[in-house]
């Protein structure tokens, strides 16, 4: 089993919201490897009856709109992105997220929307916030953010750096 950190950017906070992008980074105590990184077509997601929350769009604009801006990526259909994500992340992986109750729940809702099975196994989900709270002496602010906040790959790498620095056993 390998550890995999996931992160998403969305246009809403509830299951069924449009997912702008998904990243997954496999990692151990020393190394990490981007195994999935995709931007998803908003119009295709809306065609799949996923929803956009205007307050979330406004929040993205207020913080600089990085997740909303066109990047040097190919925007993929929701179905294609999720099918490829299932190839990258397996049910045997230990899947970490800043909060599985957000990232995993929204990804699983997207899978249901396109009538595909989720790659997650409930026993293998891990919550970064819970792991960090296990060491009350650890200050997450002591780990500088490298990259662009709200870029899912950079967010994954930062979350991995936090986990490593906290001393949580992997």
C-alpha positions as CSV (number, residue, x, y, z in Angstrom):
1,X,0.0,0.0,0.0
2,X,1.2,3.5,-0.8
3,X,0.3,6.8,0.7
4,X,-1.5,9.2,-1.7
5,X,-2.4,12.8,-0.9
6,X,-5.3,14.2,-2.9
7,X,-6.6,17.8,-3.3
8,X,-9.4,19.4,-5.3
9,X,-10.6,22.8,-6.2
10,X,-14.3,23.3,-6.6
11,X,-17.0,25.7,-7.4
12,X,-19.1,24.8,-4.4
13,X,-18.9,23.3,-1.0
14,X,-21.5,20.5,-1.2
15,X,-21.6,17.1,-3.0
16,X,-22.6,17.7,-6.6
17,X,-20.6,20.9,-7.0
18,X,-18.4,21.4,-10.0
19,X,-14.8,20.2,-9.5
20,X,-12.3,22.4,-11.2
21,X,-9.3,20.3,-10.7
22,X,-8.0,17.2,-9.0
23,X,-4.5,16.2,-8.0
24,X,-3.0,13.1,-6.4
25,X,0.6,12.8,-5.2
26,X,2.0,9.5,-4.0
27,X,4.5,9.9,-1.1
28,X,6.6,8.3,1.5
29,X,8.9,9.8,4.3
30,X,11.3,11.3,1.7
31,X,9.9,11.2,-1.9
32,X,6.7,12.3,-3.7
33,X,5.5,11.7,-7.2
34,X,2.6,13.4,-8.9
35,X,0.4,10.5,-10.2
36,X,-2.6,12.6,-11.3
37,X,-3.3,16.2,-12.2
38,X,-6.3,17.3,-14.2
39,X,-8.3,20.3,-14.9
40,X,-12.0,19.6,-15.6
41,X,-14.2,21.4,-18.0
42,X,-16.8,23.5,-16.2
43,X,-19.2,23.4,-19.0
44,X,-19.0,19.6,-19.3
45,X,-19.6,19.3,-15.5
46,X,-22.6,21.6,-15.8
47,X,-23.9,19.4,-18.7
48,X,-23.5,16.5,-16.2
49,X,-25.8,18.5,-13.9
50,X,-23.1,19.5,-11.4
51,X,-23.7,22.8,-9.7
52,X,-21.9,26.1,-9.3
53,X,-22.2,28.2,-6.1
54,X,-21.9,31.9,-6.8
55,X,-20.4,32.6,-3.3
56,X,-17.6,30.1,-4.0
57,X,-16.9,31.7,-7.4
58,X,-16.7,35.1,-5.6
59,X,-14.4,33.7,-3.0
60,X,-12.0,32.4,-5.7
61,X,-12.0,35.9,-7.2
62,X,-11.3,37.5,-3.9
63,X,-8.3,35.3,-3.2
64,X,-6.8,36.0,-6.7
65,X,-8.7,33.6,-8.9
66,X,-5.8,31.2,-9.5
67,X,-8.1,28.2,-9.7
68,X,-10.4,30.0,-12.1
69,X,-7.8,31.2,-14.5
70,X,-6.9,29.3,-17.6
71,X,-3.7,27.5,-17.0
72,X,-1.4,25.6,-19.3
73,X,-3.6,22.5,-19.1
74,X,-6.0,20.6,-21.2
75,X,-9.5,20.8,-19.8
76,X,-10.9,17.3,-19.7
77,X,-14.5,16.0,-19.5
78,X,-15.7,14.9,-16.1
79,X,-16.0,11.3,-17.2
80,X,-12.5,11.1,-18.7
81,X,-10.9,12.8,-15.7
82,X,-12.6,10.5,-13.2
83,X,-11.8,7.3,-15.2
84,X,-8.2,8.3,-15.4
85,X,-8.2,9.2,-11.7
86,X,-9.4,5.6,-11.0
87,X,-6.4,4.3,-12.9
88,X,-4.0,6.5,-10.8
89,X,-5.5,5.9,-7.3
90,X,-6.5,2.4,-6.3
91,X,-8.6,1.0,-3.4
92,X,-5.4,-0.3,-1.9
93,X,-3.9,3.2,-1.5
94,X,-4.0,5.0,1.8
95,X,-5.7,8.2,0.7
96,X,-5.0,11.4,2.6
97,X,-6.8,14.7,2.3
98,X,-6.9,17.8,4.3
99,X,-10.3,16.6,5.0
100,X,-11.8,13.4,3.4
101,X,-15.2,14.7,4.5
102,X,-14.8,17.4,1.8
103,X,-12.4,16.2,-0.9
104,X,-13.4,12.5,-0.9
105,X,-17.1,13.2,-0.5
106,X,-17.2,15.6,-3.4
107,X,-15.2,13.3,-5.6
108,X,-17.5,10.4,-4.8
109,X,-20.5,12.5,-5.6
110,X,-18.9,13.2,-9.0
111,X,-18.5,9.5,-9.6
112,X,-22.1,8.9,-8.8
113,X,-23.1,11.7,-11.2
114,X,-21.4,9.9,-14.1
115,X,-22.5,6.4,-12.8
116,X,-19.0,5.1,-12.2
117,X,-17.5,3.4,-9.0
118,X,-15.3,5.4,-6.7
119,X,-11.7,4.1,-6.3
120,X,-11.7,4.8,-2.5
121,X,-12.0,2.1,0.2
122,X,-13.4,3.7,3.3
123,X,-10.9,2.0,5.6
124,X,-8.0,3.5,3.8
125,X,-9.1,7.2,4.1
126,X,-6.9,9.4,6.3
127,X,-7.5,13.0,7.6
128,X,-4.5,15.3,7.6
129,X,-6.0,17.7,10.2
130,X,-6.5,14.8,12.6
131,X,-2.9,13.6,12.1
132,X,-1.6,17.1,12.7
133,X,-3.7,17.5,15.8
134,X,-2.0,14.3,17.2
135,X,1.1,16.5,18.0
136,X,-0.1,19.5,19.9
137,X,3.4,20.9,19.9
138,X,3.6,21.0,16.1
139,X,2.9,24.5,14.6
140,X,1.7,24.1,10.9
141,X,2.8,27.8,10.3
142,X,6.4,26.6,10.8
143,X,6.2,24.9,7.3
144,X,6.4,27.5,4.5
145,X,4.1,27.1,1.5
146,X,6.0,26.5,-1.7
147,X,4.2,27.1,-4.9
148,X,0.8,28.6,-5.7
149,X,-1.9,28.2,-3.1
150,X,-5.1,26.6,-4.5
151,X,-3.1,24.8,-7.1
152,X,-4.0,21.2,-6.2
153,X,-0.5,19.7,-6.8
154,X,1.1,22.5,-4.8
155,X,-1.6,22.0,-2.1
156,X,-0.9,18.3,-2.0
157,X,2.9,18.8,-1.7
158,X,2.3,21.3,1.1
159,X,0.0,18.9,3.0
160,X,2.7,16.2,2.6
161,X,5.3,18.6,4.0
162,X,3.1,19.3,7.0
163,X,2.5,15.6,7.6
164,X,6.2,14.8,7.5
165,X,7.2,17.8,9.7
166,X,4.6,16.9,12.3
167,X,6.3,13.6,13.0
168,X,3.2,11.6,12.3
169,X,4.4,8.0,11.5
170,X,3.8,6.9,8.0
